[in-house]
Amino acid sequence: MSTLASHCVCRRRISSTPSVPDVDRLLMQRTDSLQCVPLTGLLRRRAQLARAWFESLVKSLVKSTPTSSSQQLQWTDAAPARVDVAIVGGGFSGLVALVHLCRAIPSGTFAIIECHPLHFPGTAYGSCDSEHLLNVPAVRMGPIPEDPASFHRWLETQTPGKFRADAFVPRALFGAYLTEFVADEVARSGAHVSFVRAAVIDMHDAQSHVNLTLDCACDAADAPARPQPMAARCVVIAPGLPASPAPWADHVHGVPAGALVPDPWKAGALLGIPPDAGIMLLGSGLTAVDIAEGLRRLGHRGVIRMVSRNGRLPLPHADHGEPPMLATREQFAGSPAKVLSVLRRAARQRIAAGLGWQGAIDAIRPHIPAIWKSWSTAERRHFIRRARALWEIHRHRVPVQVLADITAQCAAGTLIIERGELVAVHPATSGTVAASVRTAEGATHVHTVARVINCTGPSMNLRDTRHPLLASVQRNGLACTDDLGLGLRSDDECRLVGTNGVANPRIVIAGALRRGDMWEATAVPDLRVNAARAAATLVALLADQHSKANI
């Protein structure tokens, strides 16, 4: 293999457009692809210096962010016996729902229940290192729908002039902001809020209220369960989506447990890896990109291999300052094939005008829930099977500088993207395993690595979930999944729909669990709207109950 070819190990995986039906191709244009080109020593050194400067800047900014005790959420193992609203999940959706409830019912009693509370709330903002960047511009990250620019205003008070409104800033900074925002809102409202360190392992509807069973020992390794009851007039279910089952579940043969990492976001998951060892990441999406970047920041020098069925990386966000594209719901009517055809045409028109195709994707975003609802189950299934992978890399994009760094690693031969799937893992020499990958062409490649890390993202099937609460509500008839098992079924007011087909007025869901009803339910612009709607549903119910009690 020539030097150029060896440096361009990812060229075919990233740049090629497979010969597949139109519905599969979506927007995959050659102009969208990132070429792997060899870096000269001078260019590589410049890239390293620029990256080091950026990381030192980010670290100083994160360290300078206020973290006084008054701005932290105070977690406790003591759960109240009764509350007005129990919120299951201490991430973005649960906390934003809490803010709306505190504003509307300042005399209320509320509990946030989270088994693994982090320094900053949620996996996205609490499990990351200080250089992980948001995938949404700062000016659109505000938690309140009516004020999306609030986070950027906060940044200006903390770090004046450091970040443009359309910048992709470190997630840890957003985590610090969200913590401060929630703590201030709770204190200002006067509501009584308990932040309970526990897991909800069972739930039953008692007609006038909801009975929950908490495990207050869930965060202690190998500790016996410590059940505790809680009664709530209403419940918000917002734990996020459970992780996908480990892809190696049926393919492991006598491998030491430490060589397999099922949850890359767990504290310490990436520590203790020999710096020059090979690593295999299962997946090539946002999680894999985050983990690859995190490993490099930890000083890892060895080859990182991403293995996924499609072999594609997320695509980059558009350049700053491009005019948005406006579109109506009527422009995107019809079957998945028709909608994607309209989307391709719009993207090509923008490219011809010298603009980024990304504007076409952003234009359809407000209409996605309505489009998804208009499709039959068969059409949704067809979309997921034939177009989901390409939709994901176009819709859920990464900052240009992140993808540029990944591409530079690819060009240097320190990161390889392989299209295939894991078929076996065997013990190898001391401290390593032999991971067998069946490629898309049918060949089997065996790679010796120190770790195999699951980066496949959230589960696509909640019917067989092992998540205690999600399994409980389905078992007890309180909930059922949508026809494809993507999420829990809910009505337009976020009320949980039971196996009897009736929406429960006391239980709402917020966040990614609404994926089956909306499809797009994971980014902050979607989550904040859902959290506000879920809270409003319960506020209306509690106000109605209060007025009836006073008659």
N, C-alpha and C positions, 0 to 999 in steps of 0.2 A: 504493500500500500504506500502511495506517495505521501510526502509530508503534508501536502495540502489536503489530501483525502483523510489522513489520520486526524488532522485538526478539525475537520468538518464532519465529525461523527454524527451530528444531529441534523445535517442539512436535509436529508431525505425525509426524516420524521417531521420536521417543522415546515418545510417548504412545499412538499409535494401535495398536489390535490388529487385524491383518489378518484378513480373512475367509478362513480356511483350515481344513482338517480339524483335528479335536481333537488328533491326534498332533503337529501342528506348533505348536499354541498352548502346549503344555507348561504353564507356570505364569503365563503372561502375563496378569496382572490389572491393571486400571486403578489399583488401590491400590499396585502396584509401580512405577508410572511416575513419572518426575520431570518436573514441569511446568516449562517455561521461562517465567519471569515477569520483566517488566522490573524492573530494580533502580533505585531512586532514587539520586541523587547521594550522599546521606548513607549509605545502605546499602552502596553500592559502595565508598565511602571506608572504612567500617568493615571491610568484607571485605578490602580491601587492607592495612589496618593489622594485622588479625589474621594475615593470611598472612605479612606481613613479620616480625612477631614470631615466628611459628612457625619460619620459615626461619632467622632469626638464632639461635634456640635450637638448632635441629638442627645448624647449622654449628659452633657452639661445642662441642656434644657430640661431633660426629665428630672435630673437631680435637683434642679432649682425650683421645681414645681412644689407648691405648698402641700405639706402632708401632715399638718398638725392634727392632734387627736380630735379636735372639734370638727374636722372635715372628713373623718373616717366613719364608716358604718360600724356600730358597736354590736358585735355578734355575741349571742349567749346560747347556752345549752338549755336554758329554762324556757319552756314553751308555755304561753298562757293557755288556760283551759278553754276559754271562749273568746272569739273575736267577731267583729262585723264581717271582715273579709280576710281570708287566708290566701296568700299569693304564693304559689309553688314555683320557685325558680328565682334566683337572685341575679340574673343577667339583665341585659338591656330591657327586654320586654317587661319583665316583672317589675323592675324599678320604675320604669316610665308609667306603667299602670298605677303603681303606688302614688306617684306624684299627682296624677290626675285625681285619684281618690282623696288624697289629703287636701287638695285644693277645693274639691266639691263638698267634702264632709269633714270639716276640721274637728268635729267632735267625735269622729269615728275611732275605732280600735282596729288596727291592722297588724298582720304578721307576714313577714317575708320569710319563707322557709327554703333553705339552701343547704345541701349536705356538704358541699366543698366551697365555702366562701373564700374568695381570693382577695389579695391586697386591693386590686381594682376589680370591679364587677364583671362577671362573665368570662368565659373561656377566651373570647376574642380580644379582650382588653386586659385580662388578668394573668393569662398564661404566657403571654408573649414576652420577648426580651425588649430592651429599650429601643432597638432600631427597627422593629417590625413596623411597617407603614400601613396606614389605612388604605382601603381600596376605593374610598369615596372622598371627593374633595372636602376640605374642612368646612367650607361655607354651606355644605348640604348635610352636615352631621348633627345638627341640633336635635334634641330629643322631642321637642314640641312641634307638631305639624305647622302651626302658625308662625313659628320663629326658627326656621332651619339654620339661620346664620349665627345663632347664639354661641355655638362652640368657637367660631372664629373670633367673635368679639371677646370671648374669654381669653383666647390665645393672645390677642392684642394687649390685654391688660397684664398678662404674665410675661410675654416675650414680644414687646412692641417691635413691629416691622420685620420680625424674623420669618413669618410665613405669609405668603400670598393667600388670598381667599380661595383660590383654586388649587392650593397645594395639597399634596398627600402627606400628612404629618404622622409622626409616630403614634401607634395605638396606645402606648402607655400614657401619653399626654391626654388622649381622649378619656382613658380610664380615670385619670386624676380629675378631669373636669366632671365626668359623670358622677363620681363619688361626691365631690363638693356640691354639685347641683342638687343631688338627692338629699344630702344631709341638710343643706340650707332650706330646701323646700319643706322637709319634715319639721324642722325647728320653727320655721315661720308659720306653718299651719296650726301648730299646737296639737295636732293629732297624736294619739298614743300608738307608737309603732314599735313592734318587737322584731328584731332581726335574729331569727332562730336557726342555729346550726343543727340541722336534722334532715332526714329524708322522709317523704311521705310514702308509706308502703301500702296503704290501703285507704279506700274512700267509699262511703256509702251515703246515699241520699235518705234523709229522715223526714222528708216533706217540708217541715218548717225550717230546717237547717241541714248542714252537711257534716257528717262525722268523718274525721280524718284520724288515721293512726300514724304517728310519727316514730321513727327510729332515731333517737337522740345519740346513738353511739355509732352512727354510720361513718363518721370520719376517722374512727379508731380502727387500725388494722387488726384483724382477727378477734375483735371484741364481740361478745354476744350482743344480740339486738337488745335495745332498751326501749320497748314500746311505750308510747305515751299518747293518750287521747287528746283530741282538740275538736271543739265544735265551732263551726263557722256559719254565719248566716248566708254567706256567699263565698265562692272560690274562683280564683283566677289560676288556670293551669298554664304555666309558661316556662317549662324546664328546657325548652329547646329540643332538638332532635337527637335521639341516641345515636351513638357511633355505629358504623357498619360493623358486622361481625368480622373478626380477623380473617383475611383471605386465606390464611394457612391452616384454618381449623381442621381440614381433612387431609392435610398434606405434610404434617410434621411427624418425624420419625426419630425419637430419642434426642431431641434438641434441647439444650439447656434453656430454661425459661428466660434468662437474661438476654439471650440472643434475639429474641422476638419482642418487639415493642408494639403492643396493641393500641396504646394511646400516646401519641407523641406530645400531647399537651400536659401530661401528668408531670408533676414536679420531679425534676431529676431524670426525666426519661432520656435525655440526650447526653447525660454525663457519663464519664468512665469509659468512653469509646477511644481506643488507641488512635492518635491523631493521623496516622498514615494508613489506617485500615480502610478497606472498601466497605461501602454502605449501600444497601438497596432500599429505595423508597418505593412502596407500592402505591402508584398513583402519580399523575403529572399535573394535577390541578393546583388550586390556590394553596391547599394545605401542604402539598409537596414542595411548592416554591418557598413557602414560609420556612419549612423545616430545613431545606437545603441552605437557605440564607442564614438561618440560625446556627447551623453546624459550622459554617465558615466563620461566623463571628466568634464561635467558641474555639477557633483555631484549628479546625479539622482540615487536613491537607490531602487526605486520600480521595480516591475516585468515588463519586456519588452516582449511582445508577438509578434513574427513575424508570419504573416499569408500569405501563398501563396499556389497556386494550387499544386505545386510539393513538397513543404516542404523541399527543399534542399538548403544548403549553398554553396557558391563558394568553390572550392577546393584550396589547397595550391600550391604555387610555389615549384619547386624542390629544393633540397639542393644545396648549392653553389658548383661550380667547376665541375659539371657533363659535360662530353663530349657531344657535340651536335650530333643530328642524321641528316644525309644528305639524301635527297630524291629528286627524279625527278618528274616532272609533269606526266610522263607516268605511274608512280607507282600508281597514284590516278585517273586513268581514269574510266569512267563508271557512273552508277546510284548512287544515294545517298547510297543505301544499300551496293553496292560494295565498294564505297570509305570508308565508315565507317567500313566495314569488314577488309579492308587493314589496316586501322588505328588501329583497335583493335589488330590485329595480331602484328603490329609493337610495340604497347604498351606492349603487353604480353612478347615479346622478350626482351624488355628493362628491364621489371620487373624481368624476369628470369636471366638476366645478372647482377642483383643487382643495376640497375639504375632506375630513376624515369620515369613513363609513360609520364610525361610532355614533354619530348624530342620529342615524336611522334607528339604531337599536334603542337609543335614549328616547326617541319620539314615540315608540310603541309602548314603552314601559308603563305609562299610566293606564293603558287600555288592556294590559295583560290579564287581570282578573276577569274582565268581561269577555275577552276572547276565550279564555280557558273555560269559563262557564258555558259558553255557546257550543263548545265541542262535545261530541258524544264520547262515551267511555272508549269506544273503539278508536276514535280519532286521537284522543289523549294517549292511548297506549301506543298507537302508531308513531306519534310525535316523540314519545320517550324512547322508543326502540330505534327509530331511524334518525332523529335529529337532535336528541338531547345533548350528546357529547359536543357537537359543534355549536349548539346554542349556548352551552355553558361557557366555552372559551371566548365567545363574542360578547356575551352579556356580563359575565363576572370577570372583569378585566383587572390588570395590575398596573401600577405606576410604571411609566417608561423606564425610569432609572433601575427599578427592580428587574424588569425583563432584560434590560441591557446587561446587567451584571450576570444574570443566569446565562445569557447568550455568550458572554465573554468566557465563562467557565466552560461552556460547551465547546467553544472554539479552541480553548486551551487543552481540551481533552480531559479535564478534571470532572466534568459532568457529562453523562451519557444518557440519552433517552432511548429506551427500547420498547418497541411495540410488541406486546405479548402478555402472558399471564403466568403467575406462579403456579407450578404444578407439584413441587416437592421441596422439602427442606430436610437435609441430613446433617449430622455432626461431621465436621471436618477436622482440621488440625486444631491444636489448643487455642481456644478463644475465637474460633471462626466456625461458620457453617457453610455448607454447599447448597446454594439456592438454585433450583432448576427452573428455567423459564421456557415455555413453549411460545415461539414467536408467531407472528401473524402468517408467516410463510410455512409454518408447520415444523420448523426445526426446533431442537431443544438445546439450549445453551446453559451451561452450569457455571455459576459465578461464586467465588469464595469471598465471603463478606463477614464482617464482625457483627453487624446488626441488620435485621430485616424490620423495617418500620412501616406500620400501617398508616398510609396517608390517603385512604380512599374516601374520607369524609363521612357525612351522616348516612344513616340507613335509608334505603329506598323502600323498605317494607316494615310497617309497624304492626302487622298482624301477628307476627311471631316474636315480638320484642320481649326482651328479658328485663326491660326497665320496670322496676317494681310498680310505680304508679300507673304507667301507661298500660301495663298488663292488667292491673287491678281494675281500672275503670272499664276495660273491655270485658273482663271476666264477670264483673258485677252488672253489666248491661247499661252502665252509665254512658258508655261511648261506643262508637263503632268507627272503623276506618272508612275512607272513601273507597270506591270500587277498585282502585289500584293499590290500596294500602299505603299511600304516600303520607297521609296524615290522619288526624281525627276529624270526623265530619262536624261541621258547625253551620249555623244559619248566617244570614247577612249581618246579624247583630252580635256575632261571635259566640252565641250560645251553643253549648255542647249538645249534639244530637245523639240520643241513646239508640240502643238496638231496636226500640219500639218506633223509631222514626220521629220521635217528639223532642223538640228542643227544651233543655232544662233551663228554666229562668234563673236559677241560682248559680250555675256553673258556666263560666266562659273560658275560652282559650285565647291565648295571645301568642304571637311569634310564629316560628317556623312550623309548629304543629298544624297551621292552617294551609300548609302547602297543597294538600289535596283539593282544597276549594279554590285556591288562588294561583297556584303554581309558583309565582314569585313571592316569597314570604321570608327572605333571609337578610336582606340589606336594610340598613337603618332607615332610608326613606319609606320602605314598606312597613317595617316593624313599628315605627312611631305612630303611624296611622292606625294600625291594628290595635296597639296598646291603648290608644285614646278611645277607640270605638268600644273595646271590651270594657274599659272602665266606665264609659258613659252608660252602657247597658246596665251595669250593676248600680250605678248612681240613681238611675231612673227607678229601678226596682226598689231600692232601699228608701227612696223618697216617697214612693207610693205606699210602701208598708208603714212608714212613719205617719203619713197623712191619715191613713185608715185607722191607725192606733189612736189618733187624737179625736176621731169623730165621736 
